[in-house]
Amino acid sequence: MKVDLHVHSKYSIRPSQWILQKLGCPECFTEPAEVYRIAKQRGMDLVTITDHNTISGSLDIAHLPGTFVSEEVTTYFPEDGCKAHVLV
């Protein structure tokens, strides 16, 4: 089974890299349908989109075969405020 669990689309508008934030640049410009097309072309059995703190990209392709909804959630450890990205 082939699947890439860490893929972004145009809905990842708040990148984690500070330089992209300063430039007001999103992490990705790719349409969800194009992410799906490329993934299938590269032999992925399943396709998902893990945009930052949103499921919008996943929902855009949810009607297509072999997809599932996921998201990259930004969270912080309560002890020290250390940031972590969790794929859910």
C-alpha positions in Angstrom: 0.0 0.0 0.0 1.4 3.4 -1.0 0.3 6.7 0.5 2.1 9.9 1.2 0.8 11.1 4.6 2.3 14.6 4.5 1.1 16.6 1.5 -0.1 20.2 1.4 -2.4 22.1 -0.9 -3.3 25.7 -1.5 -5.2 25.6 1.8 -2.0 25.6 3.9 -2.0 29.3 4.1 0.0 29.7 7.4 3.4 28.1 6.8 5.6 27.0 9.7 8.7 28.5 8.1 9.3 32.0 9.5 10.6 33.5 6.2 7.4 32.4 4.4 5.3 33.9 7.1 7.2 37.2 6.9 6.7 37.3 3.1 3.0 36.4 3.5 3.5 33.4 1.3 1.4 30.2 1.6 3.3 26.9 2.0 1.7 25.6 -1.2 -0.1 26.9 -4.3 -1.3 23.5 -5.6 -5.0 22.8 -6.1 -6.3 19.7 -4.3 -7.4 18.1 -7.5 -3.9 18.5 -8.9 -2.4 16.9 -5.7 -4.7 14.0 -6.2 -3.9 13.6 -9.9 -0.1 13.7 -9.3 -0.4 11.2 -6.4 -2.3 8.7 -8.5 0.1 9.3 -11.4 3.0 8.4 -9.0 1.3 5.2 -8.0 -0.3 6.1 -4.7 -3.0 3.6 -3.7 -4.6 6.2 -1.2 -4.5 10.0 -1.3 -4.9 12.5 1.5 -4.0 16.1 2.0 -2.7 17.2 5.4 -3.0 21.0 5.2 -2.0 23.1 8.3 -4.9 23.3 10.7 -7.7 22.7 8.1 -9.4 19.8 6.4 -10.5 22.0 3.4 -8.0 20.4 1.0 -9.0 16.8 2.0 -12.7 17.7 1.7 -12.2 19.0 -1.8 -11.0 15.5 -3.0 -13.1 13.4 -0.5 -15.5 12.4 -3.3 -12.7 10.8 -5.3 -11.8 7.1 -5.0 -9.1 6.1 -2.6 -9.1 9.2 -0.4 -9.4 9.9 3.3 -9.6 13.1 5.4 -6.6 14.2 7.4 -5.0 17.4 8.7 -1.7 18.6 10.2 -2.5 20.1 13.6 -0.2 22.5 15.3 -0.1 22.0 19.0 2.0 23.0 21.9 3.4 21.1 24.9 1.9 22.7 28.1 5.1 22.4 30.0 7.3 24.6 27.8 5.3 25.8 24.9 7.3 23.7 22.4 5.4 23.5 19.1 4.7 20.2 17.5 2.9 19.3 14.2 0.7 16.2 14.5 -0.8 14.4 11.5 -4.4 13.4 12.3 
